[in-house]
Amino acid sequence: MIAQRKEYGRALVDLGKIREDVVVLDSDLSGSTRTSKFAKAFPERFFNCGIAEQNMIGTAAGLASAGKTVFASSFAVFATGRCLDQIRQSIAYPKLNVKIVATHAGISVGPDGASHQTMEDIALMRTIPNMTVVVPADAPETYRAVMAVADFKGPCYVRMGRSEVPVVTEGSTEFRIGKVQTVRDGNDVTLIGTGQMLAACLDAADMLAKEGVSPRVLNLSTIKPLDGEMLIKAAKETGAIVVAEEHNKLTGAGSAVATYLADKISVPVHIVGMDDMFGESGESEELMMKYGLTAESVVQAAKEAIRRRDR
């Protein structure tokens, strides 16, 4: 179990050693986002913009216009919703090289409650043209994703949670923006996990295997652009899809997958995510269980998807 933000901080320091064009901005949360590691190593390239995320995004746009590769960080609820206009007008429209890397996403933020949780940030970011949306599954993949977006030209949103999550990816696997990774092969149903819900999909696959079901598990770490070729292949070969995400299930990765497949292939798509509601204060694991973000929910959805396919 490792927190993704820990690897974010380490990746920034490694980037700073090899890329003089990398600058980092934060909104007075550097201890929590772990950009403080970069600040300590490269103080001349770190800027604390204060509790003013909109101004941080404007500053990021200015630095990117001057040729810098900019990483701008805050909690996800503030980095997206509070700054939507600035992100759209000042970063996405001119296609500036700004990486908005948000921590504390989802409901697993826990005790801070609904004001600091966000289940709509993926929706906000994926609706903006020119914006690439990346959601790594665990800490090692977070490191690789940060390195990848640093080399990618254009605006990116990278999402991660606060708490420690299981390590489920191989450290040597190349992170390719826009590509789905097949984590486990199978023929009966496809389980697509995004973010920390990939671990739940793998646990669900073990449970289903004990019942004689052969699930395929995909790691959807890039929600925009989608890897359409792999999604259609999985839909054709298994005939049943489940998408699991720590997000409002009406507007996140599941919605993106369902919309993409809708006019290409007839296949049942079930989404395991949070209903259209705000969260509440509580411990991370308790909230994930209360709102159905569990391996057991993925198993139930898989069985229902298979039943719909076979009826």
QUIDAMO-V685728 format. One record per pair of residues at least 4 apart in sequence whose C-alpha atoms are under 6 Angstrom apart, sorted by the first residue. I is the first residue (numbers start at 1). GAP is how many residues later the second one is. D is the distance in whole Angstrom. If there is no record, write none. Layout:
i-><I I>
gap-><GAP GAP>
d-><D D>
This chain:
i-><1 1 1 2 2 2 3 3 3 4 7 7 7 8 9 9 9 11 13 15 21 21 22 22 23 23 24 24 24 24 25 25 25 25 26 26 26 26 27 27 27 27 27 27 28 28 28 30 30 30 31 33 38 39 39 49 54 61 63 64 64 64 69 70 71 71 72 73 73 73 74 74 75 75 75 75 76 76 76 76 77 78 80 85 86 87 88 89 91 91 92 95 96 96 97 97 97 98 99 99 99 100 101 101 102 103 103 104 104 104 105 105 105 106 106 106 106 107 108 109 110 110 110 110 111 111 111 112 112 113 113 114 114 114 119 119 122 122 123 123 131 131 132 132 133 133 133 133 133 134 134 134 135 135 135 135 136 136 136 136 137 137 138 140 141 144 178 178 178 178 179 180 180 180 181 181 182 183 183 184 184 185 186 186 186 187 187 188 188 188 189 189 189 190 190 190 190 191 191 191 192 192 192 192 193 193 193 193 193 193 193 194 194 194 194 197 197 200 200 203 204 204 205 208 209 209 234 235 239 240 240 240 240 241 242 242 242 243 243 244 244 245 246 247 247 248 248 248 248 249 249 250 251 254 255 258 261 268 288 289 292>
gap-><163 164 165 137 162 163 160 161 162 135 4 132 136 135 25 26 28 132 25 4 47 48 47 48 22 47 22 46 47 48 21 22 23 47 22 23 46 47 21 22 23 24 26 47 20 22 23 4 5 6 5 70 4 4 7 7 29 30 5 4 5 33 28 28 28 29 28 27 28 29 5 28 4 27 28 29 26 27 28 29 41 4 4 4 4 4 4 4 4 5 38 59 58 59 56 57 58 57 56 57 58 57 56 57 57 57 58 5 57 58 13 55 56 11 12 13 140 10 176 53 171 172 173 174 170 171 172 4 169 167 168 164 165 166 128 129 4 130 128 129 24 25 24 92 23 24 89 90 91 24 87 88 23 24 60 86 5 6 59 85 58 59 29 31 4 31 44 47 48 49 48 39 40 47 37 38 36 34 35 32 33 31 28 29 30 27 51 26 27 50 26 49 51 25 26 27 51 25 26 51 25 26 50 51 4 5 8 26 27 50 51 4 26 27 51 47 48 94 95 92 91 95 10 5 4 5 4 4 28 27 28 65 66 28 27 28 29 11 28 27 28 28 27 26 27 25 26 27 28 24 25 5 4 17 4 4 4 37 5 4 5>
d-><5 5 4 6 5 6 6 4 6 4 6 6 5 6 5 5 6 5 5 6 5 6 5 6 5 5 5 6 5 6 6 5 6 5 5 6 6 5 6 5 5 5 6 6 6 5 6 5 5 5 6 6 6 5 5 6 5 6 6 5 6 6 6 5 5 6 5 6 5 5 5 5 6 5 5 5 5 6 6 5 5 5 6 6 5 5 5 5 6 5 6 5 5 6 6 4 5 5 6 5 6 5 6 5 5 5 5 5 4 4 6 6 5 6 5 5 6 5 4 6 6 5 5 5 4 5 6 6 6 5 4 6 5 5 4 5 6 6 5 5 5 6 5 5 6 5 6 6 5 5 6 4 6 5 5 5 6 5 5 5 4 5 6 6 6 6 5 5 6 6 5 6 5 6 6 5 5 5 6 5 5 4 5 5 4 6 5 5 6 5 5 5 5 6 5 6 5 6 5 5 6 5 6 5 5 4 6 5 6 6 5 6 5 6 5 6 6 6 4 6 5 5 6 5 5 6 6 5 6 6 5 5 6 5 6 5 6 5 5 6 5 5 6 6 6 6 5 6 6 5 6 6 5 6 6 6 6 6 5 6 6>
